[in-house]
Amino acid sequence: MTQPLVSVLMGSRSDLPVMEKAASVLGEFGVPVEVRVLSAHRTPEALDAHVRRAVSEGVEVFICAAGMAAHLAGAVAARTIRPVIGVPISASLSGLDALLSTVQMPPGIPVATVGVDGAKNAAYLAIAILSLKDPGLAEKLRVYRATVAAEAEENSLIGPGPGAQ
Ligand code: RP5
């Protein structure tokens, strides 16, 4: 099996409907990924062991999703100097609780936080990080961005353009 470069973690299986979007974006870009449910408060020892094993086996970026008092991303960031991307999940209070818990890391141990339920952006950010030393992946990201731009231009005209009768 190809060694995963990105470890996608979530605090509960209930986060999976959001987080499978991150896994599919990474899959579309051919990035090897592992997806696990591990909780900072329910399974702290297993989380600790996972982070150590993942780093030793070559994981380069962690994506961590949690709702409510979301401390999973911070707990992972405390255990590794690899970049950690946090996804606040809208499990309660429209995700505002998780957003603040994830984004408001005290100085020194950052979590790069995306928007509430922002699983896709977490994947795109992980791809951008991996692209720094993978020219093939960087090219895929450029092609993707060009496609996004072309689609936006195609759909830009809402009303009649110049010269319309
Ligand atoms: C967090 O609490 C999880 O990440 C989830 O978003 C939320 C609710 O968990 P469950 O009660 O659905 O397992 O730890």
Backbone and ligand atoms as CSV (ligand in chain L), in Angstrom:
chain,resi,resn,atom,element,x,y,z
A,1,MET,N,N,0.842,-1.211,0.000
A,1,MET,CA,C,0.000,0.000,0.000
A,1,MET,C,C,0.876,1.259,0.000
A,2,THR,N,N,0.468,2.277,-0.776
A,2,THR,CA,C,1.227,3.526,-0.785
A,2,THR,C,C,1.134,4.196,0.578
A,3,GLN,N,N,2.270,4.707,1.054
A,3,GLN,CA,C,2.268,5.393,2.344
A,3,GLN,C,C,1.455,6.682,2.255
A,4,PRO,N,N,0.544,6.922,3.190
A,4,PRO,CA,C,-0.221,8.168,3.149
A,4,PRO,C,C,0.663,9.400,3.385
A,5,LEU,N,N,0.377,10.460,2.653
A,5,LEU,CA,C,1.056,11.749,2.869
A,5,LEU,C,C,0.197,12.676,3.717
A,6,VAL,N,N,-1.113,12.416,3.690
A,6,VAL,CA,C,-2.034,13.243,4.479
A,6,VAL,C,C,-2.836,12.336,5.399
A,7,SER,N,N,-2.904,12.716,6.656
A,7,SER,CA,C,-3.721,11.999,7.623
A,7,SER,C,C,-4.954,12.852,7.916
A,8,VAL,N,N,-6.113,12.333,7.554
A,8,VAL,CA,C,-7.369,13.043,7.805
A,8,VAL,C,C,-8.000,12.440,9.061
A,9,LEU,N,N,-8.081,13.250,10.088
A,9,LEU,CA,C,-8.620,12.772,11.374
A,9,LEU,C,C,-9.909,13.517,11.695
A,10,MET,N,N,-10.801,12.818,12.384
A,10,MET,CA,C,-12.019,13.491,12.850
A,10,MET,C,C,-12.392,12.945,14.211
A,11,GLY,N,N,-13.021,13.798,15.006
A,11,GLY,CA,C,-13.301,13.436,16.388
A,11,GLY,C,C,-14.376,12.394,16.546
A,12,SER,N,N,-15.259,12.271,15.555
A,12,SER,CA,C,-16.378,11.328,15.652
A,12,SER,C,C,-16.764,10.866,14.254
A,13,ARG,N,N,-17.350,9.689,14.199
A,13,ARG,CA,C,-17.858,9.191,12.911
A,13,ARG,C,C,-18.946,10.127,12.378
A,14,SER,N,N,-19.599,10.877,13.279
A,14,SER,CA,C,-20.646,11.803,12.821
A,14,SER,C,C,-20.065,12.938,11.986
A,15,ASP,N,N,-18.735,13.112,12.010
A,15,ASP,CA,C,-18.091,14.153,11.191
A,15,ASP,C,C,-17.824,13.667,9.761
A,16,LEU,N,N,-18.006,12.373,9.527
A,16,LEU,CA,C,-17.610,11.793,8.242
A,16,LEU,C,C,-18.335,12.373,7.024
A,17,PRO,N,N,-19.660,12.631,7.100
A,17,PRO,CA,C,-20.321,13.189,5.902
A,17,PRO,C,C,-19.657,14.474,5.408
A,18,VAL,N,N,-19.115,15.273,6.326
A,18,VAL,CA,C,-18.381,16.483,5.908
A,18,VAL,C,C,-16.989,16.085,5.419
A,19,MET,N,N,-16.310,15.244,6.188
A,19,MET,CA,C,-14.885,15.014,5.919
A,19,MET,C,C,-14.597,14.103,4.738
A,20,GLU,N,N,-15.631,13.350,4.278
A,20,GLU,CA,C,-15.338,12.536,3.090
A,20,GLU,C,C,-15.091,13.420,1.872
A,21,LYS,N,N,-15.549,14.680,1.951
A,21,LYS,CA,C,-15.271,15.607,0.833
A,21,LYS,C,C,-13.774,15.915,0.756
A,22,ALA,N,N,-13.110,15.997,1.905
A,22,ALA,CA,C,-11.652,16.223,1.889
A,22,ALA,C,C,-10.949,15.020,1.272
A,23,ALA,N,N,-11.382,13.826,1.688
A,23,ALA,CA,C,-10.764,12.609,1.163
A,23,ALA,C,C,-10.970,12.533,-0.341
A,24,SER,N,N,-12.176,12.923,-0.833
A,24,SER,CA,C,-12.354,12.795,-2.295
A,24,SER,C,C,-11.528,13.799,-3.064
A,25,VAL,N,N,-11.372,15.028,-2.569
A,25,VAL,CA,C,-10.512,15.991,-3.287
A,25,VAL,C,C,-9.073,15.465,-3.330
A,26,LEU,N,N,-8.591,14.976,-2.201
A,26,LEU,CA,C,-7.216,14.441,-2.172
A,26,LEU,C,C,-7.079,13.257,-3.129
A,27,GLY,N,N,-8.111,12.434,-3.180
A,27,GLY,CA,C,-8.107,11.295,-4.095
A,27,GLY,C,C,-8.057,11.751,-5.552
A,28,GLU,N,N,-8.830,12.799,-5.883
A,28,GLU,CA,C,-8.831,13.311,-7.265
A,28,GLU,C,C,-7.438,13.777,-7.683
A,29,PHE,N,N,-6.669,14.261,-6.734
A,29,PHE,CA,C,-5.306,14.739,-7.033
A,29,PHE,C,C,-4.265,13.622,-6.879
A,30,GLY,N,N,-4.717,12.431,-6.559
A,30,GLY,CA,C,-3.803,11.295,-6.441
A,30,GLY,C,C,-2.917,11.348,-5.210
A,31,VAL,N,N,-3.384,12.066,-4.182
A,31,VAL,CA,C,-2.598,12.154,-2.939
A,31,VAL,C,C,-2.981,10.988,-2.027
A,32,PRO,N,N,-2.015,10.157,-1.643
A,32,PRO,CA,C,-2.342,9.058,-0.735
A,32,PRO,C,C,-2.753,9.567,0.644
A,33,VAL,N,N,-3.862,9.039,1.120
A,33,VAL,CA,C,-4.465,9.589,2.333
A,33,VAL,C,C,-4.924,8.454,3.246
A,34,GLU,N,N,-4.902,8.690,4.535
A,34,GLU,CA,C,-5.555,7.776,5.472
A,34,GLU,C,C,-6.596,8.575,6.233
A,35,VAL,N,N,-7.717,7.932,6.520
A,35,VAL,CA,C,-8.826,8.619,7.178
A,35,VAL,C,C,-9.161,7.847,8.447
A,36,ARG,N,N,-9.200,8.556,9.578
A,36,ARG,CA,C,-9.448,7.875,10.858
A,36,ARG,C,C,-10.321,8.705,11.783
A,37,VAL,N,N,-11.065,8.012,12.623
A,37,VAL,CA,C,-11.761,8.662,13.736
A,37,VAL,C,C,-10.890,8.497,14.967
A,38,LEU,N,N,-10.452,9.625,15.516
A,38,LEU,CA,C,-9.652,9.623,16.745
A,38,LEU,C,C,-10.038,10.879,17.509
A,39,SER,N,N,-10.222,10.730,18.798
A,39,SER,CA,C,-10.707,11.869,19.562
A,39,SER,C,C,-9.679,12.313,20.596
A,40,ALA,N,N,-9.552,13.642,20.722
A,40,ALA,CA,C,-8.606,14.177,21.704
A,40,ALA,C,C,-9.031,13.843,23.125
A,41,HIS,N,N,-10.335,13.714,23.350
A,41,HIS,CA,C,-10.788,13.452,24.735
A,41,HIS,C,C,-11.287,12.027,24.946
A,42,ARG,N,N,-11.802,11.378,23.886
A,42,ARG,CA,C,-12.310,10.014,24.084
A,42,ARG,C,C,-11.183,8.975,23.962
A,43,THR,N,N,-10.249,9.229,23.040
A,43,THR,CA,C,-9.168,8.243,22.813
A,43,THR,C,C,-7.809,8.949,22.760
A,44,PRO,N,N,-7.425,9.630,23.862
A,44,PRO,CA,C,-6.188,10.423,23.817
A,44,PRO,C,C,-4.934,9.583,23.582
A,45,GLU,N,N,-4.874,8.389,24.169
A,45,GLU,CA,C,-3.665,7.550,23.977
A,45,GLU,C,C,-3.561,7.088,22.533
A,46,ALA,N,N,-4.693,6.685,21.969
A,46,ALA,CA,C,-4.674,6.232,20.564
A,46,ALA,C,C,-4.286,7.380,19.647
A,47,LEU,N,N,-4.750,8.580,19.968
A,47,LEU,CA,C,-4.386,9.750,19.154
A,47,LEU,C,C,-2.886,9.988,19.221
A,48,ASP,N,N,-2.360,9.942,20.428
A,48,ASP,CA,C,-0.930,10.139,20.646
A,48,ASP,C,C,-0.117,9.125,19.823
A,49,ALA,N,N,-0.508,7.870,19.918
A,49,ALA,CA,C,0.214,6.802,19.199
A,49,ALA,C,C,0.091,7.015,17.694
A,50,HIS,N,N,-1.095,7.418,17.241
A,50,HIS,CA,C,-1.296,7.612,15.799
A,50,HIS,C,C,-0.386,8.706,15.259
A,51,VAL,N,N,-0.324,9.837,15.960
A,51,VAL,CA,C,0.482,10.949,15.455
A,51,VAL,C,C,1.948,10.532,15.373
A,52,ARG,N,N,2.433,9.852,16.388
A,52,ARG,CA,C,3.840,9.410,16.369
A,52,ARG,C,C,4.096,8.445,15.213
A,53,ARG,N,N,3.190,7.483,15.031
A,53,ARG,CA,C,3.362,6.501,13.965
A,53,ARG,C,C,3.263,7.181,12.590
A,54,ALA,N,N,2.254,8.045,12.436
A,54,ALA,CA,C,2.035,8.689,11.131
A,54,ALA,C,C,3.262,9.507,10.731
A,55,VAL,N,N,3.795,10.270,11.666
A,55,VAL,CA,C,4.971,11.100,11.358
A,55,VAL,C,C,6.158,10.211,10.997
A,56,SER,N,N,6.338,9.142,11.766
A,56,SER,CA,C,7.497,8.275,11.497
A,56,SER,C,C,7.350,7.550,10.162
A,57,GLU,N,N,6.113,7.384,9.700
A,57,GLU,CA,C,5.901,6.680,8.429
A,57,GLU,C,C,5.783,7.633,7.240
A,58,GLY,N,N,5.904,8.938,7.472
A,58,GLY,CA,C,5.990,9.862,6.334
A,58,GLY,C,C,4.808,10.774,6.077
A,59,VAL,N,N,3.813,10.783,6.976
A,59,VAL,CA,C,2.716,11.745,6.793
A,59,VAL,C,C,3.271,13.159,6.884
A,60,GLU,N,N,2.878,14.020,5.927
A,60,GLU,CA,C,3.446,15.372,5.882
A,60,GLU,C,C,2.480,16.445,6.338
A,61,VAL,N,N,1.189,16.168,6.222
A,61,VAL,CA,C,0.184,17.153,6.631
A,61,VAL,C,C,-0.945,16.422,7.355
A,62,PHE,N,N,-1.432,17.040,8.428
A,62,PHE,CA,C,-2.602,16.511,9.124
A,62,PHE,C,C,-3.793,17.434,8.866
A,63,ILE,N,N,-4.938,16.831,8.600
A,63,ILE,CA,C,-6.200,17.571,8.544
A,63,ILE,C,C,-7.051,17.035,9.689
A,64,CYS,N,N,-7.478,17.920,10.578
A,64,CYS,CA,C,-8.180,17.477,11.790
A,64,CYS,C,C,-9.508,18.187,11.914
A,65,ALA,N,N,-10.579,17.412,11.983
A,65,ALA,CA,C,-11.917,17.989,12.063
A,65,ALA,C,C,-12.566,17.623,13.374
A,66,ALA,N,N,-13.219,18.594,13.991
A,66,ALA,CA,C,-13.985,18.308,15.208
A,66,ALA,C,C,-15.037,19.383,15.402
A,67,GLY,N,N,-16.096,18.994,16.099
A,67,GLY,CA,C,-17.150,19.943,16.421
A,67,GLY,C,C,-17.161,20.247,17.903
A,68,MET,N,N,-18.017,21.169,18.281
A,68,MET,CA,C,-18.222,21.593,19.679
A,68,MET,C,C,-16.922,22.165,20.274
A,69,ALA,N,N,-16.489,21.672,21.468
A,69,ALA,CA,C,-15.227,22.178,22.055
A,69,ALA,C,C,-14.086,21.487,21.311
A,70,ALA,N,N,-13.840,21.962,20.094
A,70,ALA,CA,C,-13.006,21.204,19.145
A,70,ALA,C,C,-11.529,21.390,19.446
A,71,HIS,N,N,-10.930,20.406,20.098
A,71,HIS,CA,C,-9.510,20.534,20.434
A,71,HIS,C,C,-8.641,19.508,19.722
A,72,LEU,N,N,-9.236,18.757,18.780
A,72,LEU,CA,C,-8.462,17.713,18.102
A,72,LEU,C,C,-7.270,18.304,17.334
A,73,ALA,N,N,-7.516,19.364,16.565
A,73,ALA,CA,C,-6.427,19.926,15.756
A,73,ALA,C,C,-5.311,20.460,16.657
A,74,GLY,N,N,-5.693,21.134,17.728
A,74,GLY,CA,C,-4.689,21.658,18.653
A,74,GLY,C,C,-3.910,20.543,19.323
A,75,ALA,N,N,-4.599,19.457,19.661
A,75,ALA,CA,C,-3.927,18.326,20.313
A,75,ALA,C,C,-2.925,17.681,19.359
A,76,VAL,N,N,-3.276,17.620,18.080
A,76,VAL,CA,C,-2.328,17.066,17.098
A,76,VAL,C,C,-1.164,18.033,16.894
A,77,ALA,N,N,-1.477,19.329,16.775
A,77,ALA,CA,C,-0.413,20.326,16.575
A,77,ALA,C,C,0.579,20.322,17.737
A,78,ALA,N,N,0.094,19.968,18.923
A,78,ALA,CA,C,0.978,19.909,20.094
A,78,ALA,C,C,1.980,18.764,19.993
A,79,ARG,N,N,1.670,17.787,19.122
A,79,ARG,CA,C,2.489,16.566,19.063
A,79,ARG,C,C,3.385,16.467,17.848
A,80,THR,N,N,3.320,17.452,16.946
A,80,THR,CA,C,4.135,17.371,15.729
A,80,THR,C,C,4.447,18.773,15.215
A,81,ILE,N,N,5.568,18.885,14.480
A,81,ILE,CA,C,5.844,20.172,13.820
A,81,ILE,C,C,5.358,20.140,12.365
A,82,ARG,N,N,4.732,19.043,11.937
A,82,ARG,CA,C,4.115,19.018,10.604
A,82,ARG,C,C,2.927,19.978,10.587
A,83,PRO,N,N,2.619,20.561,9.408
A,83,PRO,CA,C,1.471,21.467,9.364
A,83,PRO,C,C,0.155,20.760,9.702
A,84,VAL,N,N,-0.659,21.444,10.491
A,84,VAL,CA,C,-1.965,20.912,10.895
A,84,VAL,C,C,-3.048,21.875,10.419
A,85,ILE,N,N,-3.990,21.326,9.662
A,85,ILE,CA,C,-5.115,22.127,9.160
A,85,ILE,C,C,-6.355,21.705,9.942
A,86,GLY,N,N,-7.042,22.682,10.503
A,86,GLY,CA,C,-8.218,22.386,11.319
A,86,GLY,C,C,-9.501,22.671,10.559
A,87,VAL,N,N,-10.459,21.765,10.686
A,87,VAL,CA,C,-11.788,21.968,10.083
A,87,VAL,C,C,-12.817,22.006,11.212
A,88,PRO,N,N,-13.366,23.183,11.507
A,88,PRO,CA,C,-14.416,23.256,12.523
A,88,PRO,C,C,-15.708,22.646,11.951
A,89,ILE,N,N,-16.322,21.757,12.720
A,89,ILE,CA,C,-17.539,21.080,12.248
A,89,ILE,C,C,-18.765,21.721,12.912
A,90,SER,N,N,-19.822,21.875,12.138
A,90,SER,CA,C,-21.036,22.525,12.660
A,90,SER,C,C,-21.906,21.522,13.410
A,91,ALA,N,N,-21.385,20.989,14.523
A,91,ALA,CA,C,-22.142,20.013,15.319
A,91,ALA,C,C,-23.092,20.713,16.287
A,92,SER,N,N,-22.781,21.960,16.646
A,92,SER,CA,C,-23.664,22.755,17.517
A,92,SER,C,C,-23.348,24.230,17.279
A,93,LEU,N,N,-24.245,25.106,17.703
A,93,LEU,CA,C,-24.051,26.565,17.597
A,93,LEU,C,C,-23.589,26.983,16.196
A,94,SER,N,N,-24.087,26.309,15.169
A,94,SER,CA,C,-23.721,26.555,13.764
A,94,SER,C,C,-22.223,26.457,13.523
A,95,GLY,N,N,-21.509,25.812,14.424
A,95,GLY,CA,C,-20.068,25.617,14.237
A,95,GLY,C,C,-19.213,26.737,14.790
A,96,LEU,N,N,-19.868,27.774,15.352
A,96,LEU,CA,C,-19.097,28.909,15.877
A,96,LEU,C,C,-18.214,28.477,17.049
A,97,ASP,N,N,-18.735,27.578,17.883
A,97,ASP,CA,C,-17.939,27.059,19.006
A,97,ASP,C,C,-16.679,26.353,18.491
A,98,ALA,N,N,-16.860,25.495,17.503
A,98,ALA,CA,C,-15.711,24.741,16.964
A,98,ALA,C,C,-14.747,25.661,16.215
A,99,LEU,N,N,-15.305,26.655,15.518
A,99,LEU,CA,C,-14.447,27.599,14.785
A,99,LEU,C,C,-13.508,28.324,15.749
A,100,LEU,N,N,-14.077,28.847,16.830
A,100,LEU,CA,C,-13.241,29.585,17.784
A,100,LEU,C,C,-12.265,28.653,18.505
A,101,SER,N,N,-12.725,27.465,18.855
A,101,SER,CA,C,-11.831,26.510,19.538
A,101,SER,C,C,-10.651,26.129,18.653
A,102,THR,N,N,-10.907,26.019,17.350
A,102,THR,CA,C,-9.860,25.565,16.432
A,102,THR,C,C,-8.929,26.696,16.035
A,103,VAL,N,N,-9.498,27.863,15.765
A,103,VAL,CA,C,-8.682,28.951,15.202
A,103,VAL,C,C,-7.887,29.705,16.268
A,104,GLN,N,N,-8.382,29.716,17.490
A,104,GLN,CA,C,-7.788,30.580,18.513
A,104,GLN,C,C,-6.659,29.893,19.276
A,105,MET,N,N,-5.741,29.285,18.549
A,105,MET,CA,C,-4.603,28.664,19.226
A,105,MET,C,C,-3.684,29.745,19.787
A,106,PRO,N,N,-3.223,29.578,21.007
A,106,PRO,CA,C,-2.264,30.532,21.559
A,106,PRO,C,C,-0.974,30.523,20.736
A,107,PRO,N,N,-0.216,31.623,20.765
A,107,PRO,CA,C,0.970,31.740,19.913
A,107,PRO,C,C,1.970,30.606,20.127
A,108,GLY,N,N,2.518,30.142,19.006
A,108,GLY,CA,C,3.578,29.133,19.077
A,108,GLY,C,C,3.198,27.791,18.487
A,109,ILE,N,N,1.930,27.436,18.619
A,109,ILE,CA,C,1.473,26.121,18.131
A,109,ILE,C,C,0.265,26.377,17.226
A,110,PRO,N,N,0.509,26.748,15.972
A,110,PRO,CA,C,-0.620,27.169,15.124
A,110,PRO,C,C,-1.418,26.013,14.534
A,111,VAL,N,N,-2.689,26.307,14.264
A,111,VAL,CA,C,-3.541,25.423,13.456
A,111,VAL,C,C,-4.081,26.279,12.314
A,112,ALA,N,N,-3.802,25.865,11.089
A,112,ALA,CA,C,-4.286,26.607,9.911
A,112,ALA,C,C,-5.757,26.252,9.728
A,113,THR,N,N,-6.623,27.170,10.131
A,113,THR,CA,C,-8.048,26.838,10.217
A,113,THR,C,C,-8.808,27.289,8.974
A,114,VAL,N,N,-9.603,26.388,8.409
A,114,VAL,CA,C,-10.475,26.747,7.286
A,114,VAL,C,C,-11.867,27.052,7.830
A,115,GLY,N,N,-12.795,27.371,6.952
A,115,GLY,CA,C,-14.139,27.753,7.394
A,115,GLY,C,C,-14.905,26.578,7.990
A,116,VAL,N,N,-16.048,26.893,8.570
A,116,VAL,CA,C,-16.899,25.855,9.168
A,116,VAL,C,C,-17.300,24.840,8.089
A,117,ASP,N,N,-17.069,23.579,8.382
A,117,ASP,CA,C,-17.328,22.472,7.444
A,117,ASP,C,C,-16.506,22.603,6.153
A,118,GLY,N,N,-15.382,23.294,6.231
A,118,GLY,CA,C,-14.573,23.595,5.032
A,118,GLY,C,C,-13.638,22.457,4.636
A,119,ALA,N,N,-14.187,21.269,4.529
A,119,ALA,CA,C,-13.360,20.078,4.251
A,119,ALA,C,C,-12.626,20.188,2.914
A,120,LYS,N,N,-13.317,20.695,1.898
A,120,LYS,CA,C,-12.663,20.783,0.581
A,120,LYS,C,C,-11.478,21.740,0.631
A,121,ASN,N,N,-11.667,22.889,1.250
A,121,ASN,CA,C,-10.554,23.846,1.320
A,121,ASN,C,C,-9.388,23.277,2.132
A,122,ALA,N,N,-9.686,22.481,3.140
A,122,ALA,CA,C,-8.601,21.840,3.894
A,122,ALA,C,C,-7.785,20.960,2.959
A,123,ALA,N,N,-8.457,20.245,2.086
A,123,ALA,CA,C,-7.749,19.373,1.138
A,123,ALA,C,C,-6.935,20.217,0.153
A,124,TYR,N,N,-7.532,21.280,-0.380
A,124,TYR,CA,C,-6.788,22.116,-1.336
A,124,TYR,C,C,-5.571,22.763,-0.668
A,125,LEU,N,N,-5.707,23.142,0.591
A,125,LEU,CA,C,-4.565,23.720,1.305
A,125,LEU,C,C,-3.479,22.667,1.525
A,126,ALA,N,N,-3.883,21.466,1.867
A,126,ALA,CA,C,-2.902,20.373,2.034
A,126,ALA,C,C,-2.174,20.134,0.709
A,127,ILE,N,N,-2.907,20.172,-0.391
A,127,ILE,CA,C,-2.299,19.966,-1.719
A,127,ILE,C,C,-1.302,21.089,-2.016
A,128,ALA,N,N,-1.672,22.317,-1.676
A,128,ALA,CA,C,-0.756,23.447,-1.898
A,128,ALA,C,C,0.534,23.256,-1.093
A,129,ILE,N,N,0.422,22.769,0.123
A,129,ILE,CA,C,1.609,22.536,0.961
A,129,ILE,C,C,2.475,21.438,0.339
A,130,LEU,N,N,1.848,20.347,-0.054
A,130,LEU,CA,C,2.608,19.239,-0.655
A,130,LEU,C,C,3.226,19.659,-1.990
A,131,SER,N,N,2.577,20.598,-2.691
A,131,SER,CA,C,3.071,21.063,-3.998
A,131,SER,C,C,4.414,21.771,-3.899
A,132,LEU,N,N,4.756,22.260,-2.708
A,132,LEU,CA,C,6.022,22.986,-2.548
A,132,LEU,C,C,7.201,22.116,-2.963
A,133,LYS,N,N,7.079,20.817,-2.755
A,133,LYS,CA,C,8.202,19.957,-3.160
A,133,LYS,C,C,7.775,18.840,-4.109
A,134,ASP,N,N,6.630,19.017,-4.755
A,134,ASP,CA,C,6.164,18.027,-5.730
A,134,ASP,C,C,5.684,18.766,-6.982
A,135,PRO,N,N,6.571,18.932,-7.977
A,135,PRO,CA,C,6.214,19.709,-9.166
A,135,PRO,C,C,5.016,19.124,-9.924
A,136,GLY,N,N,4.873,17.807,-9.932
A,136,GLY,CA,C,3.738,17.183,-10.623
A,136,GLY,C,C,2.421,17.582,-9.976
A,137,LEU,N,N,2.411,17.593,-8.652
A,137,LEU,CA,C,1.207,17.980,-7.921
A,137,LEU,C,C,0.931,19.472,-8.106
A,138,ALA,N,N,1.991,20.267,-8.115
A,138,ALA,CA,C,1.831,21.716,-8.339
A,138,ALA,C,C,1.181,21.961,-9.701
A,139,GLU,N,N,1.576,21.195,-10.702
A,139,GLU,CA,C,1.009,21.361,-12.040
A,139,GLU,C,C,-0.477,20.994,-12.031
A,140,LYS,N,N,-0.824,19.910,-11.319
A,140,LYS,CA,C,-2.247,19.534,-11.220
A,140,LYS,C,C,-3.059,20.658,-10.572
A,141,LEU,N,N,-2.450,21.295,-9.569
A,141,LEU,CA,C,-3.151,22.383,-8.871
A,141,LEU,C,C,-3.341,23.587,-9.802
A,142,ARG,N,N,-2.295,23.858,-10.624
A,142,ARG,CA,C,-2.425,24.963,-11.591
A,142,ARG,C,C,-3.529,24.667,-12.610
A,143,VAL,N,N,-3.580,23.428,-13.085
A,143,VAL,CA,C,-4.620,23.038,-14.057
A,143,VAL,C,C,-5.996,23.180,-13.417
A,144,TYR,N,N,-6.110,22.733,-12.167
A,144,TYR,CA,C,-7.393,22.856,-11.463
A,144,TYR,C,C,-7.818,24.323,-11.369
A,145,ARG,N,N,-6.861,25.185,-10.978
A,145,ARG,CA,C,-7.187,26.620,-10.846
A,145,ARG,C,C,-7.607,27.212,-12.196
A,146,ALA,N,N,-6.945,26.782,-13.269
A,146,ALA,CA,C,-7.298,27.285,-14.601
A,146,ALA,C,C,-8.709,26.835,-14.970
A,147,THR,N,N,-9.068,25.608,-14.595
A,147,THR,CA,C,-10.426,25.103,-14.866
A,147,THR,C,C,-11.457,25.923,-14.095
A,148,VAL,N,N,-11.150,26.191,-12.838
A,148,VAL,CA,C,-12.061,26.993,-12.004
A,148,VAL,C,C,-12.264,28.370,-12.635
A,149,ALA,N,N,-11.161,28.968,-13.106
A,149,ALA,CA,C,-11.247,30.300,-13.713
A,149,ALA,C,C,-12.074,30.248,-15.002
A,150,ALA,N,N,-11.849,29.217,-15.824
A,150,ALA,CA,C,-12.579,29.104,-17.092
A,150,ALA,C,C,-14.069,28.925,-16.832
A,151,GLU,N,N,-14.413,28.099,-15.846
A,151,GLU,CA,C,-15.838,27.886,-15.521
A,151,GLU,C,C,-16.471,29.170,-15.017
A,152,ALA,N,N,-15.728,29.916,-14.195
A,152,ALA,CA,C,-16.267,31.168,-13.652
A,152,ALA,C,C,-16.501,32.166,-14.778
A,153,GLU,N,N,-15.560,32.211,-15.744
A,153,GLU,CA,C,-15.723,33.141,-16.873
A,153,GLU,C,C,-16.910,32.745,-17.732
A,154,GLU,N,N,-17.061,31.440,-17.972
A,154,GLU,CA,C,-18.192,30.955,-18.778
A,154,GLU,C,C,-19.521,31.346,-18.156
A,155,ASN,N,N,-19.558,31.325,-16.828
A,155,ASN,CA,C,-20.813,31.595,-16.116
A,155,ASN,C,C,-20.944,33.041,-15.659
A,156,SER,N,N,-20.071,33.912,-16.174
A,156,SER,CA,C,-20.053,35.269,-15.611
A,156,SER,C,C,-21.194,36.138,-16.118
A,157,LEU,N,N,-21.696,35.835,-17.302
A,157,LEU,CA,C,-22.717,36.718,-17.881
A,157,LEU,C,C,-24.093,36.359,-17.330
A,158,ILE,N,N,-24.671,37.287,-16.583
A,158,ILE,CA,C,-26.015,37.060,-16.018
A,158,ILE,C,C,-27.065,37.691,-16.931
A,159,GLY,N,N,-26.820,38.931,-17.336
A,159,GLY,CA,C,-27.797,39.642,-18.174
A,159,GLY,C,C,-27.289,39.771,-19.603
A,160,PRO,N,N,-28.050,40.470,-20.476
A,160,PRO,CA,C,-27.634,40.659,-21.869
A,160,PRO,C,C,-26.321,41.440,-21.931
A,161,GLY,N,N,-25.430,41.031,-22.801
A,161,GLY,CA,C,-24.140,41.709,-22.929
A,161,GLY,C,C,-24.233,42.909,-23.833
A,162,PRO,N,N,-23.063,43.588,-24.064
A,162,PRO,CA,C,-23.054,44.761,-24.939
A,162,PRO,C,C,-23.526,44.385,-26.349
A,163,GLY,N,N,-24.293,45.243,-26.967
A,163,GLY,CA,C,-24.758,44.987,-28.318
A,163,GLY,C,C,-26.094,44.246,-28.352
A,164,ALA,N,N,-26.620,43.891,-27.150
A,164,ALA,CA,C,-27.899,43.157,-27.142
A,164,ALA,C,C,-29.016,44.111,-27.575
A,165,GLN,N,N,-30.018,43.584,-28.269
A,165,GLN,CA,C,-31.166,44.413,-28.743
A,165,GLN,C,C,-32.088,44.733,-27.570
L,1,RP5,C1,C,-16.803,16.215,18.616
L,1,RP5,O1,O,-18.102,16.259,19.091
L,1,RP5,C2,C,-16.895,15.466,17.321
L,1,RP5,O2,O,-15.877,15.903,16.443
L,1,RP5,C3,C,-18.251,15.780,16.785
L,1,RP5,O3,O,-18.247,16.848,15.844
L,1,RP5,C4,C,-19.018,16.233,18.019
L,1,RP5,C5,C,-20.152,15.316,18.359
L,1,RP5,O4,O,-19.672,13.977,18.453
L,1,RP5,P1,P,-20.693,12.750,18.527
L,1,RP5,O5,O,-21.481,12.943,19.790
L,1,RP5,O6,O,-21.563,12.832,17.287
L,1,RP5,O7,O,-19.846,11.510,18.540
L,1,RP5,O8,O,-15.966,15.553,19.491
